[in-house]
Amino acid sequence: MAPAGEYQDWVGQSRSSEAIIHRETCEQLAATFGIESDADELPPCWHWLYHLDVVERDRIGVDGHPTTGHFLPPIPAKRRMFAGSSLRFHRPVRFGASTELRQTVSRIEKKTGRQGDIWLITVAIDLLQAEHLLVEEQKTIVLLQTSGGPRTGRQSDMAAQWTETETPDAVQLFRYSALTFNAHRIHYDRDYVTEVEGYPERVIHGPLQAMLLALKAEEWSGRPLRSFAFRGVAPAFLGDVLTLKGRRGDTDRLQLEVHAQDGIVTTTAEAEFGAE
């Protein structure tokens, strides 16, 4: 995989925003997940509910995403997705706090295979309060030149110590999209999904699966997360029964995954823990 030379001048592009961490938003997602929300700080990864990418209507593309060429390079693509992140948690994110989010395009790569060009954009993200680093994240955005299709991938072979099932429905997908200000049509517009992007059904958000895994990691271990990394490896579709699985790697780590009822893994993750 080589750097995408024609877009290297976009590396270093940056932007920042400020937001108050309101408890109400957290409570709305907790209700969407069907869980209690009584903590004094944000659960891991829930900063994705804040510092949202709010753009004018005329800057929305046909897929519902903000158009590229502003912060991200203007790479033409049929599909764009939030493919994964690696996060490190330094300090709790408290409610009522004013935070700053700093984002920088740190790497652009192009991979060419049998299905055409795949572009990988890495965005370095720092969440701060009063110049103290709360969360640092390396986010991967993937741009594809091909349409989607039926799910393919590897079968789950994890000998799990913990398992739990989730079956997201259309209302949950809509509410999650609304809370994250995500207008990507693959999550709610069935005609667009099947006729344009080539999937058999609406797609369950990758970050939604990651958030559920992060919650389960803390629940299963009984310890706070120090770091968390996830990667989307296959699409999950509306109607899928998702199995969340975890097993202990060593004293401080859990290996995690989500698979659909056909056994194909949709998301993988690793969690590392702080002191008890």
C-alpha positions as CSV (number, residue, x, y, z in Angstrom):
1,M,0.0,0.0,0.0
2,A,1.5,3.3,-1.1
3,P,0.7,6.9,-0.2
4,A,-1.8,8.5,-2.6
5,G,0.5,11.1,-4.1
6,E,-2.1,13.2,-5.8
7,Y,-3.8,14.0,-2.5
8,Q,-0.8,14.4,-0.2
9,D,-1.3,18.1,0.0
10,W,-4.5,17.4,2.0
11,V,-2.4,15.8,4.8
12,G,-2.2,18.3,7.6
13,Q,-5.6,19.8,6.9
14,S,-7.2,20.5,10.3
15,R,-10.2,21.9,12.0
16,S,-11.5,22.3,15.6
17,S,-14.8,22.8,17.3
18,E,-16.2,23.4,20.8
19,A,-19.2,21.7,22.5
20,I,-20.7,21.3,25.9
21,I,-21.1,17.7,27.0
22,H,-24.8,17.7,27.8
23,R,-26.2,14.8,29.9
24,E,-29.5,14.8,28.0
25,T,-27.8,13.6,24.8
26,C,-26.2,10.7,26.7
27,E,-29.5,9.8,28.2
28,Q,-31.1,9.7,24.7
29,L,-28.6,7.2,23.5
30,A,-29.0,5.1,26.6
31,A,-32.7,5.0,25.9
32,T,-32.0,4.0,22.3
33,F,-29.8,1.1,23.6
34,G,-32.3,0.2,26.3
35,I,-29.9,0.7,29.2
36,E,-29.7,2.8,32.4
37,S,-27.8,6.1,32.4
38,D,-26.8,7.2,35.8
39,A,-23.0,7.7,35.5
40,D,-21.3,11.1,36.1
41,E,-19.2,10.8,33.0
42,L,-19.5,9.6,29.4
43,P,-19.2,5.9,28.6
44,P,-16.3,5.1,26.3
45,C,-16.7,6.2,22.7
46,W,-19.8,8.3,23.5
47,H,-18.0,11.5,22.6
48,W,-19.1,10.5,19.1
49,L,-22.4,12.1,20.1
50,Y,-20.8,15.6,20.3
51,H,-18.8,17.8,17.9
52,L,-21.0,16.7,15.1
53,D,-20.3,17.5,11.4
54,V,-23.1,20.0,10.8
55,V,-23.0,21.4,7.2
56,E,-25.5,23.3,5.1
57,R,-28.0,21.4,3.0
58,D,-26.3,22.3,-0.3
59,R,-23.1,20.6,0.9
60,I,-24.8,17.2,1.3
61,G,-24.1,14.6,-1.3
62,V,-26.5,12.1,-2.9
63,D,-25.5,9.5,-0.3
64,G,-26.4,11.8,2.6
65,H,-22.8,12.4,3.6
66,P,-21.3,15.9,3.6
67,T,-19.5,16.3,0.3
68,T,-15.7,16.0,0.2
69,G,-13.3,18.7,-0.8
70,H,-13.7,20.8,2.3
71,F,-12.0,18.9,5.2
72,L,-11.5,15.6,3.4
73,P,-9.9,15.4,0.0
74,P,-12.3,15.4,-3.1
75,I,-11.8,11.7,-3.9
76,P,-14.6,10.3,-6.1
77,A,-16.1,7.2,-4.6
78,K,-19.3,5.1,-4.7
79,R,-19.2,4.3,-1.0
80,R,-17.8,6.0,2.1
81,M,-17.7,4.6,5.6
82,F,-16.3,5.0,9.1
83,A,-14.3,1.8,9.1
84,G,-12.6,1.8,12.5
85,S,-10.8,3.7,15.2
86,S,-8.1,3.3,17.8
87,L,-8.8,5.2,20.9
88,R,-7.0,6.0,24.2
89,F,-8.8,7.4,27.2
90,H,-6.7,9.6,29.4
91,R,-9.3,11.5,31.6
92,P,-13.0,11.1,32.2
93,V,-15.3,13.2,30.1
94,R,-17.6,15.0,32.6
95,F,-21.1,16.3,31.9
96,G,-21.4,20.1,31.7
97,A,-17.8,20.5,30.5
98,S,-16.9,22.6,27.6
99,T,-14.6,20.5,25.3
100,E,-12.6,21.2,22.2
101,L,-12.2,18.6,19.4
102,R,-9.2,19.0,17.2
103,Q,-9.1,16.9,13.9
104,T,-6.2,16.6,11.5
105,V,-5.9,14.5,8.3
106,S,-2.7,12.6,9.1
107,R,-2.5,10.0,6.4
108,I,-3.9,9.2,2.9
109,E,-3.3,5.9,1.3
110,K,-4.5,4.1,-1.8
111,K,-4.8,0.3,-2.2
112,T,-5.6,-1.2,-5.6
113,G,-7.1,-4.7,-5.8
114,R,-9.5,-6.8,-7.9
115,Q,-12.4,-4.5,-7.0
116,G,-10.6,-1.3,-7.9
117,D,-9.1,1.5,-5.8
118,I,-9.7,1.7,-2.0
119,W,-8.7,4.9,-0.3
120,L,-7.9,5.0,3.4
121,I,-7.9,8.3,5.2
122,T,-6.6,8.5,8.7
123,V,-7.9,11.4,10.9
124,A,-6.1,12.2,14.2
125,I,-8.5,13.4,16.8
126,D,-7.9,15.0,20.2
127,L,-10.6,15.8,22.7
128,L,-9.6,18.3,25.2
129,Q,-10.9,20.3,28.2
130,A,-8.9,23.3,29.4
131,E,-6.0,22.0,27.3
132,H,-6.0,18.7,29.2
133,L,-6.2,15.7,26.8
134,L,-9.3,13.5,27.5
135,V,-9.4,11.2,24.5
136,E,-7.1,10.7,21.6
137,E,-8.3,8.8,18.5
138,Q,-7.0,7.6,15.2
139,K,-10.1,7.3,12.9
140,T,-10.1,5.5,9.6
141,I,-12.4,6.5,6.7
142,V,-12.6,4.2,3.7
143,L,-13.7,5.3,0.2
144,L,-14.6,2.5,-2.3
145,Q,-15.1,2.6,-6.0
146,T,-17.4,-0.5,-6.0
147,S,-21.0,-1.1,-5.0
148,G,-21.9,-3.3,-2.1
149,G,-23.5,-6.7,-2.1
150,P,-24.4,-9.8,0.0
151,R,-22.3,-10.3,3.1
152,T,-19.1,-12.2,2.7
153,G,-16.2,-12.7,5.2
154,R,-14.7,-15.1,7.7
155,Q,-16.7,-17.3,10.1
156,S,-16.4,-16.6,13.8
157,D,-14.2,-19.1,15.6
158,M,-13.9,-17.3,18.9
159,A,-14.1,-19.5,22.0
160,A,-15.9,-16.8,23.9
161,Q,-16.1,-16.4,27.7
162,W,-19.0,-14.0,27.4
163,T,-21.8,-13.7,24.8
164,E,-24.9,-11.5,24.4
165,T,-27.3,-10.9,21.5
166,E,-28.7,-7.7,20.1
167,T,-31.2,-7.3,17.2
168,P,-31.3,-3.6,16.1
169,D,-34.5,-2.5,14.5
170,A,-35.4,0.3,12.1
171,V,-36.4,2.7,15.0
172,Q,-33.0,2.1,16.7
173,L,-31.1,2.8,13.5
174,F,-33.1,6.0,12.9
175,R,-32.6,7.2,16.5
176,Y,-28.8,6.4,16.4
177,S,-28.5,8.3,13.0
178,A,-30.4,11.3,14.4
179,L,-28.3,11.4,17.6
180,T,-25.0,11.3,15.7
181,F,-26.4,13.6,12.9
182,N,-25.6,10.9,10.4
183,A,-27.7,11.3,7.2
184,H,-25.9,8.5,5.4
185,R,-28.8,6.9,3.5
186,I,-27.7,3.3,3.9
187,H,-29.0,3.3,7.4
188,Y,-32.7,4.3,6.7
189,D,-33.4,4.5,2.9
190,R,-34.1,1.0,1.7
191,D,-34.6,2.0,-1.9
192,Y,-31.3,3.8,-2.0
193,V,-29.5,0.9,-0.2
194,T,-30.7,-1.8,-2.6
195,E,-30.9,0.2,-5.9
196,V,-27.8,2.4,-5.6
197,E,-25.3,0.9,-3.1
198,G,-26.2,-2.7,-3.8
199,Y,-26.9,-4.0,-0.3
200,P,-29.8,-6.4,0.4
201,E,-31.0,-4.3,3.4
202,R,-30.3,-1.2,5.5
203,V,-26.9,-1.3,7.1
204,I,-26.4,-1.3,10.9
205,H,-23.9,1.4,11.9
206,G,-20.4,0.2,12.6
207,P,-19.9,2.7,15.4
208,L,-23.2,1.5,17.0
209,Q,-21.7,-2.0,17.2
210,A,-18.4,-0.6,18.5
211,M,-20.2,1.3,21.3
212,L,-22.0,-1.8,22.3
213,L,-18.8,-3.8,22.4
214,A,-17.1,-1.1,24.5
215,L,-19.9,-1.1,27.0
216,K,-19.8,-4.9,27.2
217,A,-16.0,-4.9,27.6
218,E,-16.3,-2.8,30.8
219,E,-19.3,-4.8,32.1
220,W,-17.5,-8.2,31.5
221,S,-14.2,-7.1,32.9
222,G,-15.5,-4.9,35.7
223,R,-12.8,-2.3,34.9
224,P,-12.6,1.0,33.1
225,L,-11.2,1.1,29.6
226,R,-7.8,2.5,29.0
227,S,-7.8,1.9,25.2
228,F,-10.2,0.5,22.6
229,A,-9.7,-0.3,18.9
230,F,-12.3,-1.6,16.5
231,R,-12.6,-2.4,12.9
232,G,-15.6,-3.1,10.7
233,V,-14.9,-6.2,8.6
234,A,-18.3,-7.0,7.0
235,P,-21.7,-5.3,6.8
236,A,-24.5,-6.1,9.3
237,F,-28.0,-5.6,8.0
238,L,-31.4,-4.7,9.5
239,G,-33.0,-8.0,10.7
240,D,-29.7,-9.6,11.7
241,V,-29.4,-11.1,15.1
242,L,-26.0,-9.9,16.3
243,T,-23.9,-11.9,18.8
244,L,-21.5,-9.9,20.9
245,K,-18.6,-12.0,22.1
246,G,-15.6,-11.5,24.4
247,R,-12.7,-13.5,25.7
248,R,-9.8,-12.6,27.9
249,G,-6.5,-12.2,26.1
250,D,-4.4,-11.6,29.2
251,T,-4.9,-9.9,32.5
252,D,-5.4,-6.4,31.0
253,R,-7.0,-7.2,27.6
254,L,-10.2,-8.6,26.0
255,Q,-10.6,-9.7,22.4
256,L,-14.1,-8.8,21.2
257,E,-16.2,-9.4,18.1
258,V,-19.7,-9.2,16.6
259,H,-21.1,-11.8,14.2
260,A,-24.4,-12.1,12.5
261,Q,-26.6,-15.2,12.6
262,D,-24.8,-16.7,9.6
263,G,-21.7,-16.7,11.6
264,I,-19.8,-14.1,9.6
265,V,-17.9,-11.6,11.7
266,T,-19.0,-8.0,11.2
267,T,-16.8,-6.1,13.8
268,T,-13.6,-7.0,15.7
269,A,-12.2,-5.1,18.6
270,E,-9.6,-5.2,21.4
271,A,-10.0,-3.5,24.8
272,E,-7.3,-2.7,27.3
273,F,-8.1,-1.8,30.9
274,G,-6.9,0.5,33.6
275,A,-6.7,-0.2,37.3
276,E,-9.6,-1.6,39.1
